[in-house]
Each structure stands twice: as structure tokens, then as C-alpha cells.
């Protein structure tokens, strides 16, 4: 007779559940990263201002911030499996509605997919805690790595789909509904593999306990400052390099390089950190590398731009995976992991949403990019202080 784990699952069932989780994960970024390269086409077609176009990126981040906190309300009522199923239905619907073409549908669909992705962001760490607690580092690396891969592929294919395949920006965006629909079909049989357990406490009790924990706030700030740096680099790295005299095409390739090395970091760092009881050394090394690379970018005469950009990309990708792993490791059980993931990611994404705007404002006021890069170094130092606080082996 085949041996079952503590959740009553066989090895084959666990593998199928992991496949389902990874198919959900690969859908958590293409709907977001695929729109940035299409901004010029959207502007030319429906005449939106820069501010309104910026909302297409900001709305999902705000949805992450609002919805992440209340996600445990849904899991306590419907269970993790059914909540993720509803999120995939909402994601697929949002992608399709966004592609209708009129302004209202564009923003309605964007809001819907932002809400759907927020559920996925919060619940996958809880599933890892529940079903793969002894392989948290490896599974988190697969999850964060494939999520980063989805983002990179979508960003790279958006323009070719729109122009070379003549799909237009609407067709380019709606393509990702096929991927989410496929994930939905794969997820349905996995729902029965996730046994529902009665909640041990109410949502109100959970939020009261977690919001009073210093460890939770340190973890939230660590994740938020990581996302602040990531979205800032994503938004402004090409502009920084172009201001130094590099061609726009080269700047675009450097952004792609940062995303590619980010995938590598997202895969390797959680495995390394997960193999250790204490993650403080990992956090310290990542911050040192990030500061060195950022300082190097502030000195144009140093050259070696590819090296510094690659280092920054790998560190930010790795820090994202590490932040997700810390949520799993610091929670005592799956219910706590869902609650902790919700509050940490809610605070984190609200912080992240300010990054591109704040750095853009600093440049508008000073017209010197080094002040903005200096802010990232300051952020890294605060991130180190928070990281040392959460890297020690302890539970919320």
C-alpha cells in the first residue's frame, strides 16, 4: 500500500498538486508585465494620457494591497482550493474584458485581474506551508522562478504578438486568457486534494494578533522595500541608461537582462536559504551585492553595465523568492501562513506602489538620476535592518 503524507496524499497526488500550483504561479504576472510594452499602441489607439496609462500598472498594485489583507476571509469561508478556483475564473474574465477595447472595459478588466492575482499571491505560500513544509525552499524556488519566467516571457512576446502576428494590442493582451484557462482546467481536480479544516480563529482575531507582532511588521517592511526596489528598477532602468548616452535598444536589453538574472535569483536563493535554519547571512550577502552594484551604476566611468545590472536583477529576484520563503518559514501552520501572507503582502504592495512615482518625482525635481539611485541604497540599508530581524529562526 502506498504511503500517504499527513494530509492524506500519495506521492503522485502531491506531484499533481505541485503541477497545479506551478500553473497558477505562471499566470500571476503575464497579465501585468504584458501591458507595459504595449503602452504606445494603446495611447495611439484610444488616446489616453500618461497619467491614465500609468493607472494600468498602479491599479493592480493597489488591488494587491487592498485584497491581500482580506483574502483569509475567503479561505475561512470557502477553503484555499475553491478560493483559488474563483481567482482563476476572475483572472480569465478580467483578461478577456480588458481586451474589449473601450476605456471602461480596459480599467474594469485591469481591476478584476489585479484582484484575482492578489488571491494567488497570498494563497500559494499558504499551500506550500500546508503541503510541502519540509521542502519549502525548493518549492518556493520553483514557484517564484516560474512566476518570474512568466513575467519575462509575456514582456518579450507582447509587441511581436501585436505587430508581427498582427493581433493588435487587444489580441496581444487576450492571448494570456488561454494560459489562465488552461491553469483553471488543471486546478479543478486539485481542489479535492486540499482538505478543508475548520478555522481555529476568526479573521478579526487573526488580524489583531498579527498586527501586534513586531516580527510581522519587519517582514512586511522587508517585502515592501524589496518590491519598492524591484518596481523602481523595472520602471526607470532604461531611462537611467539612456540618460548616460546609451541607445534605447541597449537600455531595453539591459532591462531584459535584469529580468533574466532575476529568474536565476528567484530559483537559486530560496533553495540556499531554505537549506539553512537561519537566513540572516543570506540576507546580509544579498544586500551587500545590491549596494555594490547600485553604487557602481552611479559611477558611469566604471563601465561593466551588464555586470552591475545582472547583479541587481539577480539580487532583486532572489530577495523576492526569499521574502515568500520567510512567510512560509515564520508561520506555524497553513492557516497562519495565509493570514501572514495576506497582511505582509498588503503592506508590501502599498509600499511598492510608491516606488516608481517617488523616484520619478525625485528626478523631476533634481534632473539627476544619482539621487534616485542613492534612495535605493538607503532603502537597501533599511531592508538589511528589517531582514536581520526576520532572518532568525522563529515563529509568529
Protein Blocks (a to p, Z undefined) as FASTA:
>chain_A
ZZddfkopafklmmmmmmmmmmmmmmmmmmmmmmmmmmmmmmmmnopafklmmmmmmmmm
mmmmmmmmmmmmmmmmnojklmmmmmmmmmmmmmmmmmnopaklmmmmmmmmmmmmmmmm
mmmmmmmmmmmmmlmmmmmmmmmmmmmmmmmmmmmmmmmmmmmnonojmlmmmmmmmmmm
mmmmmmmmmmmmmccdddfbdfklmmmmmmmpmklmmmmmmmmmmmmmmmmmmmmmmmmm
mmnopafklmmmmmmmmmmmmmmmmmmmmmmmmmpmblklmmmmmmmmmmmmmmmmmmmk
ngomlmmmmmmmmmmmmmmmmmmmmmmmmpcbfklmmmmmmmmmmmmmmmmmmmmmmmmm
mmmmnopaklmmmmmmmmmmmmmmmmmmmmpgcdZZ
